[in-house]
Amino acid sequence: MDEEEFMRGRVYGADHDDPDPGPRPGRAYRELVAGPLDGLLLDVTGWTEEELADGAALPTEIGAHGPGGRAHYGPRTGDPARWDWAGDTP
């Protein structure tokens, strides 16, 4: 299994040692599309409509700015279950 296959279906922030890093029943997720977190699922359970509309700046070590950087994702027009990458910031 290559790294891309390994990352698919994983929930962002899941522990690398978690034997079941996939989505859990009863939770709400958004699929992250493109960028460094492509294919991961973001758990948005309990987020308000405003928070969902704003998207998220997610800490990641694998973005353009390395450790301490953030990858920005926001809802796709017409398909809010998928969040598109908008770029990285330090």
Secondary structure, DSSP 4 states (H G I P E B T S, - for coil): --HHHHHTTPBTT--TT-S--S--TT--EEEEESSTTTT-EEE-TT--HHHHHH-EEEEESSSTT-TTEEEEEEEETTEEEEEEEEEEE-
